[in-house]
């Protein structure tokens, strides 16, 4: 039993090392995650963008919100990541805003609805 407990503790320690110690609260946090070199942190960025995109799509389907961005065709996740980082670098005045607000500002500017 002691060996099993040690093995479980070791596995948990390894998992914690592989998980990015990051939270995405602000636009600056999102920018940093999306610009990160390490795969785990970058995956946090991808997950945030995907989750926000799915929420946006569902809110639009329910007609609960107006259109914010109108990309046609929808860019790849990687293209969105790169474009959002570039936009955030050009607009540091939004760094302290909630991440979702910064992401939606960037999307509206990058893929405007006409």
C-alpha positions in Angstrom: 0.0 0.0 0.0 2.9 2.3 0.8 4.4 1.8 -2.6 1.0 2.5 -4.3 0.7 5.7 -2.3 4.2 6.8 -3.3 3.5 6.0 -6.9 0.3 8.0 -6.9 2.0 10.9 -5.2 4.8 10.8 -7.8 2.3 10.6 -10.7 0.4 13.6 -9.2 3.6 15.6 -8.9 4.5 14.9 -12.6 1.0 15.9 -13.7 1.3 19.2 -11.8 4.6 19.9 -13.5 3.1 19.3 -16.9 0.1 21.5 -16.3 0.6 25.2 -16.9 0.5 27.2 -13.6 -1.6 29.9 -15.3 -5.1 31.3 -15.1 -6.7 33.4 -17.8 -8.4 36.3 -16.1 -7.3 39.4 -18.0 -6.7 40.2 -21.6 -3.0 40.3 -20.7 -3.2 36.7 -19.3 -4.9 35.5 -22.6 -2.3 37.3 -24.7 0.5 35.6 -22.7 -1.0 32.2 -22.9 -1.5 32.6 -26.6 2.0 33.8 -27.2 3.6 31.1 -25.0 6.2 28.9 -26.5 5.4 25.8 -24.4 2.6 23.6 -25.7 0.7 23.2 -22.4 0.2 26.9 -22.0 -0.6 27.4 -25.6 -3.2 24.6 -25.3 -4.8 26.7 -22.5 -5.1 29.5 -25.1 -6.7 27.2 -27.6 -9.1 26.0 -25.1 -10.1 29.5 -24.1 -10.7 30.5 -27.7 -12.7 27.4 -28.4 -14.8 27.8 -25.3 -15.5 31.5 -26.0 -16.3 30.7 -29.7 -18.8 27.9 -28.7 -20.5 30.2 -26.2 -20.7 33.0 -28.8 -22.2 30.6 -31.3 -24.8 29.4 -28.9 -25.7 32.9 -27.8 -26.1 33.9 -31.4 -28.3 30.9 -32.2 -30.5 31.8 -29.3 -30.6 35.4 -30.6 -29.4 36.5 -27.1 -26.7 38.8 -28.5 -25.9 40.7 -31.6 -23.2 39.7 -34.0 -19.7 40.7 -32.8 -17.5 39.2 -35.4 -18.2 37.9 -38.9 -15.3 35.9 -40.3 -16.2 34.1 -43.5 -14.7 31.6 -43.8 -14.0 31.0 -40.2 -10.2 31.1 -39.7 -8.3 28.2 -38.2 -7.7 28.1 -34.5 -4.0 28.9 -35.2 -4.9 31.9 -37.4 -7.2 33.2 -34.7 -4.4 32.7 -32.0 -1.8 34.6 -34.1 -4.2 37.4 -35.1 -5.4 37.9 -31.5 -1.9 38.1 -30.1 -1.0 40.7 -32.8 -4.1 42.7 -32.1 -3.5 42.6 -28.3 0.2 43.7 -28.8 -1.1 46.7 -30.7 -3.8 47.5 -28.1 -2.1 47.3 -24.6 -4.7 49.7 -23.2 -7.1 46.7 -23.0 -4.6 44.5 -21.1 -6.4 44.8 -17.7 -9.9 44.1 -19.1 -11.5 40.7 -18.6 -10.1 38.2 -21.1 -13.4 37.6 -22.7 -13.8 41.3 -23.4 -10.4 41.6 -24.9 -11.0 38.5 -27.1 -14.3 39.9 -28.3 -12.8 43.3 -29.0 -10.0 41.7 -31.0 -12.5 39.5 -32.9 -14.7 42.5 -33.7 -11.8 44.5 -35.0 -10.2 41.7 -36.9 -13.4 40.2 -38.5 -15.9 43.1 -38.5 -19.5 42.6 -39.5 -20.4 44.9 -42.3 
